[in-house]
Amino acid sequence: MQQVQKLPDTDERKFLEAIARRVLIRADYNGAQMLLAPHQLFERHDELYVGALNMGKAWRSDDERRLGFFKLKGLGNVSLTEDGFEPLDLEAAALPRPEDRLLFAV
């Protein structure tokens, strides 16, 4: 019987899993803990970024909700939660720049 290899427990893997399973991520960013709903992983200038909805941000209405874009290297103490989320529509989840390269998305 062939043994299945598990991917290393990296932040990139955690974000890929969170996007695939549509679950929230807890992470530190600029000294604050954030709860993020990751929608996309993309590359810009050979750096990885995540497009995620900040669940702790106060929006005036649901129509104003949009993704924030975070460099993966700037996020620390990344952990998966078991809390699910409903993705934003495609227009609200568009890549910020035409030269960005989408790697994975909900």
ABEGO torsion letter per residue (X at the ends): XBBBBBBBBBAAAAAAAAAAAGBBBBBBBGGBBBBBBBABBBBBGGBBBBBBBBAABBBABAAABBBBBBBAAABBGBBBBABBBBBBBAAAABBABAABBBABBX
